[in-house]
Amino acid sequence: MDNLVLIENKILSPENLQPLLHIWRFKEQKIVFTNGCFDLLHLGHIDYLAKAANLGNKLVIGLNSDKSTSDLKGPGRPITNQKSRARLLAALYFVDAVVLFDE
């Protein structure tokens, strides 16, 4: 399968994430969840996420939307738009799902 398709398939809406969570729970997979803006992804983020992934079988990342990031970080943020941030996170082999949220 095309690698870009594999990456895009990890970026899910909350509605599309739910069935996957049910499957993982049915298979007794330990699901780890974390969230953040991840604007200007850096080595500290990678280390944190890799360690989080080690805590279970599946890693789900809640990604702050552009609006949410702007509300939290201030004017001029995010520097990297939500689609790019989501794709960067989904490209990490130890990330199983990325879901955007506005809160």
N, CA, C and O atoms as a printed pandas DataFrame, in Angstrom:
     atom_number atom_name residue_name chain_id  residue_number  x_coord  y_coord  z_coord
0              1         N          MET        A               1    0.847   -1.182    0.000
1              2        CA          MET        A               1    0.000    0.000    0.000
2              3         C          MET        A               1    0.891    1.244    0.000
3              4         O          MET        A               1    1.994    1.229    0.545
4              5         N          ASP        A               2    0.413    2.280   -0.597
5              6        CA          ASP        A               2    1.121    3.556   -0.674
6              7         C          ASP        A               2    1.330    4.132    0.730
7              8         O          ASP        A               2    0.391    4.191    1.524
8              9         N          ASN        A               3    2.547    4.551    1.031
9             10        CA          ASN        A               3    2.856    5.081    2.365
10            11         C          ASN        A               3    2.039    6.313    2.719
11            12         O          ASN        A               3    1.639    6.476    3.872
12            13         N          LEU        A               4    1.783    7.188    1.743
13            14        CA          LEU        A               4    0.976    8.376    2.032
14            15         C          LEU        A               4   -0.449    8.000    2.405
15            16         O          LEU        A               4   -1.069    8.657    3.241
16            17         N          VAL        A               5   -0.969    6.950    1.791
17            18        CA          VAL        A               5   -2.312    6.470    2.139
18            19         C          VAL        A               5   -2.307    5.926    3.563
19            20         O          VAL        A               5   -3.238    6.176    4.329
20            21         N          LEU        A               6   -1.266    5.187    3.919
21            22        CA          LEU        A               6   -1.163    4.666    5.288
22            23         C          LEU        A               6   -1.156    5.795    6.311
23            24         O          LEU        A               6   -1.790    5.699    7.362
24            25         N          ILE        A               7   -0.434    6.863    5.992
25            26        CA          ILE        A               7   -0.382    8.018    6.896
26            27         C          ILE        A               7   -1.752    8.678    6.998
27            28         O          ILE        A               7   -2.240    8.930    8.100
28            29         N          GLU        A               8   -2.368    8.957    5.864
29            30        CA          GLU        A               8   -3.685    9.621    5.848
30            31         C          GLU        A               8   -4.738    8.789    6.575
31            32         O          GLU        A               8   -5.632    9.343    7.215
32            33         N          ASN        A               9   -4.639    7.464    6.480
33            34        CA          ASN        A               9   -5.625    6.588    7.116
34            35         C          ASN        A               9   -5.551    6.608    8.639
35            36         O          ASN        A               9   -6.477    6.149    9.307
36            37         N          LYS        A              10   -4.465    7.132    9.193
37            38        CA          LYS        A              10   -4.353    7.253   10.649
38            39         C          LYS        A              10   -5.035    8.511   11.176
39            40         O          LYS        A              10   -5.252    8.633   12.382
40            41         N          ILE        A              11   -5.374    9.444   10.296
41            42        CA          ILE        A              11   -6.010   10.705   10.704
42            43         C          ILE        A              11   -7.519   10.504   10.633
43            44         O          ILE        A              11   -8.084   10.356    9.549
44            45         N          LEU        A              12   -8.161   10.500   11.787
45            46        CA          LEU        A              12   -9.564   10.105   11.883
46            47         C          LEU        A              12  -10.416   11.181   12.540
47            48         O          LEU        A              12   -9.938   11.966   13.360
48            49         N          SER        A              13  -11.681   11.197   12.162
49            50        CA          SER        A              13  -12.657   12.020   12.874
50            51         C          SER        A              13  -13.007   11.289   14.171
51            52         O          SER        A              13  -12.776   10.085   14.279
52            53         N          PRO        A              14  -13.559   11.999   15.152
53            54        CA          PRO        A              14  -13.981   11.308   16.378
54            55         C          PRO        A              14  -14.955   10.162   16.086
55            56         O          PRO        A              14  -14.901    9.113   16.728
56            57         N          GLU        A              15  -15.840   10.373   15.118
57            58        CA          GLU        A              15  -16.824    9.341   14.773
58            59         C          GLU        A              15  -16.156    8.106   14.172
59            60         O          GLU        A              15  -16.569    6.981   14.452
60            61         N          ASN        A              16  -15.137    8.308   13.353
61            62        CA          ASN        A              16  -14.448    7.176   12.733
62            63         C          ASN        A              16  -13.454    6.508   13.676
63            64         O          ASN        A              16  -13.072    5.357   13.461
64            65         N          LEU        A              17  -13.038    7.212   14.709
65            66        CA          LEU        A              17  -12.137    6.623   15.693
66            67         C          LEU        A              17  -12.873    5.636   16.593
67            68         O          LEU        A              17  -12.296    4.626   16.996
68            69         N          GLN        A              18  -14.129    5.908   16.913
69            70        CA          GLN        A              18  -14.879    5.085   17.870
70            71         C          GLN        A              18  -14.896    3.593   17.525
71            72         O          GLN        A              18  -14.595    2.776   18.396
72            73         N          PRO        A              19  -15.237    3.203   16.281
73            74        CA          PRO        A              19  -15.246    1.764   15.974
74            75         C          PRO        A              19  -13.866    1.118   16.137
75            76         O          PRO        A              19  -13.758   -0.030   16.568
76            77         N          LEU        A              20  -12.829    1.858   15.794
77            78        CA          LEU        A              20  -11.474    1.340   15.938
78            79         C          LEU        A              20  -11.134    1.113   17.411
79            80         O          LEU        A              20  -10.512    0.112   17.764
80            81         N          LEU        A              21  -11.546    2.048   18.262
81            82        CA          LEU        A              21  -11.328    1.878   19.701
82            83         C          LEU        A              21  -12.051    0.642   20.222
83            84         O          LEU        A              21  -11.513   -0.088   21.055
84            85         N          HIS        A              22  -13.259    0.407   19.739
85            86        CA          HIS        A              22  -14.019   -0.784   20.157
86            87         C          HIS        A              22  -13.295   -2.059   19.746
87            88         O          HIS        A              22  -13.232   -3.015   20.519
88            89         N          ILE        A              23  -12.753   -2.077   18.543
89            90        CA          ILE        A              23  -12.016   -3.253   18.063
90            91         C          ILE        A              23  -10.783   -3.486   18.927
91            92         O          ILE        A              23  -10.521   -4.610   19.357
92            93         N          TRP        A              24  -10.035   -2.427   19.176
93            94        CA          TRP        A              24   -8.825   -2.571   19.995
94            95         C          TRP        A              24   -9.171   -3.046   21.399
95            96         O          TRP        A              24   -8.476   -3.897   21.954
96            97         N          ARG        A              25  -10.229   -2.508   21.973
97            98        CA          ARG        A              25  -10.629   -2.947   23.321
98            99         C          ARG        A              25  -11.056   -4.409   23.308
99           100         O          ARG        A              25  -10.726   -5.164   24.223
100          101         N          PHE        A              26  -11.792   -4.809   22.268
101          102        CA          PHE        A              26  -12.225   -6.201   22.136
102          103         C          PHE        A              26  -11.012   -7.127   22.072
103          104         O          PHE        A              26  -11.037   -8.235   22.608
104          105         N          LYS        A              27   -9.960   -6.667   21.419
105          106        CA          LYS        A              27   -8.726   -7.449   21.299
106          107         C          LYS        A              27   -7.812   -7.279   22.514
107          108         O          LYS        A              27   -6.672   -7.741   22.516
108          109         N          GLU        A              28   -8.335   -6.602   23.555
109          110        CA          GLU        A              28   -7.623   -6.361   24.806
110          111         C          GLU        A              28   -6.299   -5.622   24.599
111          112         O          GLU        A              28   -5.301   -5.901   25.264
112          113         N          GLN        A              29   -6.319   -4.684   23.670
113          114        CA          GLN        A              29   -5.168   -3.822   23.433
114          115         C          GLN        A              29   -5.215   -2.666   24.437
115          116         O          GLN        A              29   -6.273   -2.074   24.653
116          117         N          LYS        A              30   -4.098   -2.353   25.036
117          118        CA          LYS        A              30   -4.030   -1.212   25.952
118          119         C          LYS        A              30   -3.864    0.049   25.109
119          120         O          LYS        A              30   -2.903    0.181   24.351
120          121         N          ILE        A              31   -4.822    0.981   25.252
121          122        CA          ILE        A              31   -4.845    2.214   24.465
122          123         C          ILE        A              31   -4.305    3.359   25.316
123          124         O          ILE        A              31   -4.774    3.600   26.428
124          125         N          VAL        A              32   -3.321    4.050   24.780
125          126        CA          VAL        A              32   -2.737    5.216   25.435
126          127         C          VAL        A              32   -3.199    6.445   24.660
127          128         O          VAL        A              32   -3.139    6.471   23.431
128          129         N          PHE        A              33   -3.657    7.461   25.384
129          130        CA          PHE        A              33   -4.116    8.699   24.751
130          131         C          PHE        A              33   -3.325    9.872   25.303
131          132         O          PHE        A              33   -3.083    9.965   26.507
132          133         N          THR        A              34   -2.931   10.753   24.417
133          134        CA          THR        A              34   -2.333   12.022   24.820
134          135         C          THR        A              34   -2.805   13.086   23.846
135          136         O          THR        A              34   -3.334   12.772   22.779
136          137         N          ASN        A              35   -2.615   14.329   24.211
137          138        CA          ASN        A              35   -3.048   15.398   23.305
138          139         C          ASN        A              35   -2.096   16.582   23.385
139          140         O          ASN        A              35   -1.288   16.695   24.306
140          141         N          GLY        A              36   -2.212   17.451   22.406
141          142        CA          GLY        A              36   -1.394   18.651   22.385
142          143         C          GLY        A              36   -1.520   19.384   21.068
143          144         O          GLY        A              36   -2.208   18.939   20.148
144          145         N          CYS        A              37   -0.841   20.516   20.996
145          146        CA          CYS        A              37   -0.832   21.326   19.770
146          147         C          CYS        A              37    0.213   20.812   18.788
147          148         O          CYS        A              37   -0.028   20.794   17.581
148          149         N          PHE        A              38    1.354   20.401   19.286
149          150        CA          PHE        A              38    2.456   19.882   18.476
150          151         C          PHE        A              38    2.781   20.808   17.310
151          152         O          PHE        A              38    3.033   20.363   16.190
152          153         N          ASP        A              39    2.770   22.118   17.602
153          154        CA          ASP        A              39    3.140   23.119   16.607
154          155         C          ASP        A              39    4.661   23.219   16.638
155          156         O          ASP        A              39    5.251   23.374   17.708
156          157         N          LEU        A              40    5.281   23.135   15.505
157          158        CA          LEU        A              40    6.740   23.038   15.400
158          159         C          LEU        A              40    7.228   21.793   16.143
159          160         O          LEU        A              40    7.910   21.881   17.164
160          161         N          LEU        A              41    6.860   20.644   15.603
161          162        CA          LEU        A              41    7.250   19.353   16.166
162          163         C          LEU        A              41    8.765   19.316   16.372
163          164         O          LEU        A              41    9.528   19.649   15.465
164          165         N          HIS        A              42    9.197   18.908   17.574
165          166        CA          HIS        A              42   10.623   18.885   17.891
166          167         C          HIS        A              42   10.971   17.606   18.641
167          168         O          HIS        A              42   10.096   16.805   18.970
168          169         N          LEU        A              43   12.255   17.429   18.905
169          170        CA          LEU        A              43   12.745   16.202   19.518
170          171         C          LEU        A              43   12.090   15.912   20.867
171          172         O          LEU        A              43   11.855   14.750   21.197
172          173         N          GLY        A              44   11.797   16.931   21.639
173          174        CA          GLY        A              44   11.107   16.720   22.912
174          175         C          GLY        A              44    9.739   16.081   22.710
175          176         O          GLY        A              44    9.337   15.210   23.482
176          177         N          HIS        A              45    9.022   16.514   21.671
177          178        CA          HIS        A              45    7.730   15.901   21.347
178          179         C          HIS        A              45    7.921   14.428   20.977
179          180         O          HIS        A              45    7.187   13.560   21.449
180          181         N          ILE        A              46    8.915   14.157   20.126
181          182        CA          ILE        A              46    9.152   12.784   19.672
182          183         C          ILE        A              46    9.482   11.883   20.856
183          184         O          ILE        A              46    8.940   10.783   20.966
184          185         N          ASP        A              47   10.358   12.334   21.736
185          186        CA          ASP        A              47   10.718   11.543   22.919
186          187         C          ASP        A              47    9.497   11.273   23.789
187          188         O          ASP        A              47    9.279   10.145   24.231
188          189         N          TYR        A              48    8.707   12.309   24.031
189          190        CA          TYR        A              48    7.494   12.175   24.846
190          191         C          TYR        A              48    6.524   11.174   24.224
191          192         O          TYR        A              48    6.000   10.302   24.917
192          193         N          LEU        A              49    6.286   11.299   22.924
193          194        CA          LEU        A              49    5.333   10.414   22.250
194          195         C          LEU        A              49    5.846    8.976   22.188
195          196         O          LEU        A              49    5.069    8.035   22.350
196          197         N          ALA        A              50    7.130    8.802   21.958
197          198        CA          ALA        A              50    7.701    7.451   21.933
198          199         C          ALA        A              50    7.553    6.779   23.297
199          200         O          ALA        A              50    7.226    5.595   23.377
200          201         N          LYS        A              51    7.794    7.532   24.363
201          202        CA          LYS        A              51    7.629    6.988   25.711
202          203         C          LYS        A              51    6.161    6.681   25.998
203          204         O          LYS        A              51    5.850    5.670   26.628
204          205         N          ALA        A              52    5.270    7.537   25.544
205          206        CA          ALA        A              52    3.832    7.279   25.720
206          207         C          ALA        A              52    3.436    5.999   24.996
207          208         O          ALA        A              52    2.678    5.189   25.530
208          209         N          ALA        A              53    3.945    5.816   23.785
209          210        CA          ALA        A              53    3.618    4.613   23.008
210          211         C          ALA        A              53    4.088    3.352   23.720
211          212         O          ALA        A              53    3.450    2.305   23.612
212          213         N          ASN        A              54    5.193    3.444   24.444
213          214        CA          ASN        A              54    5.716    2.286   25.176
214          215         C          ASN        A              54    4.819    1.860   26.334
215          216         O          ASN        A              54    4.976    0.758   26.860
216          217         N          LEU        A              55    3.894    2.707   26.735
217          218        CA          LEU        A              55    3.013    2.400   27.866
218          219         C          LEU        A              55    1.848    1.497   27.497
219          220         O          LEU        A              55    1.127    1.035   28.382
220          221         N          GLY        A              56    1.647    1.235   26.214
221          222        CA          GLY        A              56    0.517    0.412   25.793
222          223         C          GLY        A              56    0.758   -0.198   24.431
223          224         O          GLY        A              56    1.884   -0.262   23.938
224          225         N          ASN        A              57   -0.356   -0.652   23.827
225          226        CA          ASN        A              57   -0.286   -1.272   22.505
226          227         C          ASN        A              57   -0.663   -0.324   21.380
227          228         O          ASN        A              57   -0.206   -0.489   20.249
228          229         N          LYS        A              58   -1.486    0.660   21.680
229          230        CA          LYS        A              58   -1.972    1.611   20.673
230          231         C          LYS        A              58   -1.840    3.025   21.219
231          232         O          LYS        A              58   -2.180    3.292   22.371
232          233         N          LEU        A              59   -1.339    3.935   20.375
233          234        CA          LEU        A              59   -1.211    5.338   20.777
234          235         C          LEU        A              59   -2.146    6.194   19.940
235          236         O          LEU        A              59   -2.065    6.209   18.711
236          237         N          VAL        A              60   -3.032    6.905   20.619
237          238        CA          VAL        A              60   -3.967    7.836   19.983
238          239         C          VAL        A              60   -3.584    9.242   20.431
239          240         O          VAL        A              60   -3.394    9.500   21.620
240          241         N          ILE        A              61   -3.473   10.147   19.458
241          242        CA          ILE        A              61   -3.126   11.533   19.766
242          243         C          ILE        A              61   -4.296   12.440   19.433
243          244         O          ILE        A              61   -4.781   12.448   18.302
244          245         N          GLY        A              62   -4.748   13.203   20.417
245          246        CA          GLY        A              62   -5.714   14.269   20.194
246          247         C          GLY        A              62   -4.942   15.522   19.816
247          248         O          GLY        A              62   -4.106   15.994   20.587
248          249         N          LEU        A              63   -5.212   16.057   18.648
249          250        CA          LEU        A              63   -4.473   17.207   18.132
250          251         C          LEU        A              63   -5.349   18.447   18.156
251          252         O          LEU        A              63   -6.429   18.464   17.566
252          253         N          ASN        A              64   -4.882   19.482   18.837
253          254        CA          ASN        A              64   -5.620   20.744   18.854
254          255         C          ASN        A              64   -5.740   21.293   17.441
255          256         O          ASN        A              64   -4.759   21.344   16.699
256          257         N          SER        A              65   -6.946   21.700   17.076
257          258        CA          SER        A              65   -7.187   22.303   15.761
258          259         C          SER        A              65   -6.473   23.647   15.665
259          260         O          SER        A              65   -5.946   24.149   16.658
260          261         N          ASP        A              66   -6.457   24.223   14.473
261          262        CA          ASP        A              66   -5.853   25.543   14.296
262          263         C          ASP        A              66   -6.500   26.570   15.215
263          264         O          ASP        A              66   -5.807   27.370   15.843
264          265         N          LYS        A              67   -7.834   26.551   15.295
265          266        CA          LYS        A              67   -8.544   27.512   16.143
266          267         C          LYS        A              67   -8.162   27.325   17.609
267          268         O          LYS        A              67   -7.868   28.290   18.314
268          269         N          SER        A              68   -8.169   26.085   18.051
269          270        CA          SER        A              68   -7.825   25.790   19.436
270          271         C          SER        A              68   -6.381   26.201   19.746
271          272         O          SER        A              68   -6.105   26.773   20.801
272          273         N          THR        A              69   -5.472   25.909   18.827
273          274        CA          THR        A              69   -4.065   26.272   19.020
274          275         C          THR        A              69   -3.904   27.783   19.094
275          276         O          THR        A              69   -3.155   28.295   19.926
276          277         N          SER        A              70   -4.606   28.492   18.223
277          278        CA          SER        A              70   -4.558   29.954   18.234
278          279         C          SER        A              70   -5.099   30.510   19.549
279          280         O          SER        A              70   -4.530   31.437   20.123
280          281         N          ASP        A              71   -6.210   29.930   20.020
281          282        CA          ASP        A              71   -6.791   30.365   21.292
282          283         C          ASP        A              71   -5.817   30.147   22.455
283          284         O          ASP        A              71   -5.732   30.976   23.362
284          285         N          LEU        A              72   -5.083   29.029   22.423
285          286        CA          LEU        A              72   -4.154   28.698   23.502
286          287         C          LEU        A              72   -2.827   29.442   23.410
287          288         O          LEU        A              72   -2.296   29.906   24.419
288          289         N          LYS        A              73   -2.297   29.553   22.202
289          290        CA          LYS        A              73   -0.934   30.067   22.012
290          291         C          LYS        A              73   -0.879   31.544   21.641
291          292         O          LYS        A              73    0.156   32.188   21.812
292          293         N          GLY        A              74   -1.990   32.086   21.130
293          294        CA          GLY        A              74   -2.018   33.505   20.796
294          295         C          GLY        A              74   -1.921   33.793   19.312
295          296         O          GLY        A              74   -1.847   32.876   18.494
296          297         N          PRO        A              75   -1.923   35.079   18.970
297          298        CA          PRO        A              75   -1.886   35.499   17.565
298          299         C          PRO        A              75   -0.650   34.956   16.842
299          300         O          PRO        A              75    0.430   34.843   17.422
300          301         N          GLY        A              76   -0.833   34.628   15.582
301          302        CA          GLY        A              76    0.266   34.104   14.783
302          303         C          GLY        A              76    0.510   32.621   14.945
303          304         O          GLY        A              76    1.421   32.073   14.324
304          305         N          ARG        A              77   -0.272   31.976   15.752
305          306        CA          ARG        A              77   -0.151   30.539   15.966
306          307         C          ARG        A              77   -1.431   29.870   15.512
307          308         O          ARG        A              77   -2.497   30.470   15.647
308          309         N          PRO        A              78   -1.384   28.696   14.996
309          310        CA          PRO        A              78   -0.188   27.883   14.856
310          311         C          PRO        A              78    0.682   28.345   13.686
311          312         O          PRO        A              78    0.222   29.028   12.771
312          313         N          ILE        A              79    1.923   27.958   13.747
313          314        CA          ILE        A              79    2.836   28.224   12.640
314          315         C          ILE        A              79    2.614   27.190   11.543
315          316         O          ILE        A              79    2.652   27.509   10.355
316          317         N          THR        A              80    2.384   25.958   11.954
317          318        CA          THR        A              80    2.109   24.853   11.027
318          319         C          THR        A              80    0.625   24.526   11.113
319          320         O          THR        A              80    0.101   24.336   12.210
320          321         N          ASN        A              81   -0.063   24.455    9.969
321          322        CA          ASN        A              81   -1.512   24.231    9.988
322          323         C          ASN        A              81   -1.864   22.817   10.466
323          324         O          ASN        A              81   -1.015   21.927   10.501
324          325         N          GLN        A              82   -3.137   22.637   10.833
325          326        CA          GLN        A              82   -3.572   21.381   11.440
326          327         C          GLN        A              82   -3.387   20.181   10.524
327          328         O          GLN        A              82   -3.050   19.096   10.998
328          329         N          LYS        A              83   -3.597   20.348    9.232
329          330        CA          LYS        A              83   -3.419   19.215    8.313
330          331         C          LYS        A              83   -1.962   18.763    8.303
331          332         O          LYS        A              83   -1.680   17.565    8.338
332          333         N          SER        A              84   -1.045   19.714    8.255
333          334        CA          SER        A              84    0.383   19.374    8.258
334          335         C          SER        A              84    0.796   18.745    9.585
335          336         O          SER        A              84    1.533   17.759    9.605
336          337         N          ARG        A              85    0.323   19.313   10.690
337          338        CA          ARG        A              85    0.663   18.758   12.005
338          339         C          ARG        A              85    0.123   17.344   12.151
339          340         O          ARG        A              85    0.799   16.471   12.695
340          341         N          ALA        A              86   -1.097   17.115   11.667
341          342        CA          ALA        A              86   -1.693   15.780   11.742
342          343         C          ALA        A              86   -0.896   14.777   10.912
343          344         O          ALA        A              86   -0.642   13.659   11.361
344          345         N          ARG        A              87   -0.504   15.173    9.713
345          346        CA          ARG        A              87    0.264   14.261    8.856
346          347         C          ARG        A              87    1.639   13.959    9.448
347          348         O          ARG        A              87    2.106   12.822    9.382
348          349         N          LEU        A              88    2.285   14.963   10.023
349          350        CA          LEU        A              88    3.588   14.727   10.661
350          351         C          LEU        A              88    3.464   13.715   11.798
351          352         O          LEU        A              88    4.284   12.803   11.911
352          353         N          LEU        A              89    2.454   13.872   12.629
353          354        CA          LEU        A              89    2.256   12.936   13.738
354          355         C          LEU        A              89    1.894   11.543   13.233
355          356         O          LEU        A              89    2.412   10.546   13.736
356          357         N          ALA        A              90    1.015   11.472   12.250
357          358        CA          ALA        A              90    0.585   10.181   11.711
358          359         C          ALA        A              90    1.737    9.446   11.029
359          360         O          ALA        A              90    1.709    8.220   10.922
360          361         N          ALA        A              91    2.738   10.173   10.573
361          362        CA          ALA        A              91    3.885    9.548    9.912
362          363         C          ALA        A              91    4.797    8.811   10.894
363          364         O          ALA        A              91    5.622    7.997   10.480
364          365         N          LEU        A              92    4.653    9.087   12.174
365          366        CA          LEU        A              92    5.453    8.380   13.171
366          367         C          LEU        A              92    4.945    6.946   13.282
367          368         O          LEU        A              92    3.752    6.724   13.493
368          369         N          TYR        A              93    5.839    5.978   13.142
369          370        CA          TYR        A              93    5.412    4.580   13.092
370          371         C          TYR        A              93    4.705    4.124   14.359
371          372         O          TYR        A              93    3.875    3.217   14.297
372          373         N          PHE        A              94    5.005    4.721   15.503
373          374        CA          PHE        A              94    4.405    4.283   16.763
374          375         C          PHE        A              94    3.081    4.976   17.077
375          376         O          PHE        A              94    2.481    4.708   18.117
376          377         N          VAL        A              95    2.621    5.857   16.200
377          378        CA          VAL        A              95    1.318    6.515   16.364
378          379         C          VAL        A              95    0.281    5.719   15.580
379          380         O          VAL        A              95    0.469    5.432   14.398
380          381         N          ASP        A              96   -0.818    5.366   16.251
381          382        CA          ASP        A              96   -1.850    4.554   15.608
382          383         C          ASP        A              96   -3.025    5.366   15.106
383          384         O          ASP        A              96   -3.695    4.952   14.161
384          385         N          ALA        A              97   -3.294    6.519   15.717
385          386        CA          ALA        A              97   -4.410    7.356   15.278
386          387         C          ALA        A              97   -4.188    8.788   15.745
387          388         O          ALA        A              97   -3.632    9.040   16.814
388          389         N          VAL        A              98   -4.643    9.719   14.907
389          390        CA          VAL        A              98   -4.619   11.148   15.231
390          391         C          VAL        A              98   -6.030   11.668   15.026
391          392         O          VAL        A              98   -6.641   11.429   13.984
392          393         N          VAL        A              99   -6.545   12.375   16.013
393          394        CA          VAL        A              99   -7.893   12.933   15.924
394          395         C          VAL        A              99   -7.830   14.412   16.307
395          396         O          VAL        A              99   -7.250   14.772   17.331
396          397         N          LEU        A             100   -8.427   15.256   15.481
397          398        CA          LEU        A             100   -8.454   16.701   15.737
398          399         C          LEU        A             100   -9.582   17.055   16.696
399          400         O          LEU        A             100  -10.640   16.425   16.687
400          401         N          PHE        A             101   -9.343   18.077   17.528
401          402        CA          PHE        A             101  -10.416   18.573   18.387
402          403         C          PHE        A             101  -10.287   20.081   18.532
403          404         O          PHE        A             101   -9.200   20.636   18.378
404          405         N          ASP        A             102  -11.407   20.742   18.829
405          406        CA          ASP        A             102  -11.477   22.205   18.878
406          407         C          ASP        A             102  -11.424   22.789   20.281
407          408         O          ASP        A             102  -11.362   24.012   20.413
408          409         N          GLU        A             103  -11.445   21.997   21.314
409          410        CA          GLU        A             103  -11.538   22.509   22.685
410          411         C          GLU        A             103  -10.243   23.110   23.165
411          412         O          GLU        A             103  -10.165   23.583   24.299
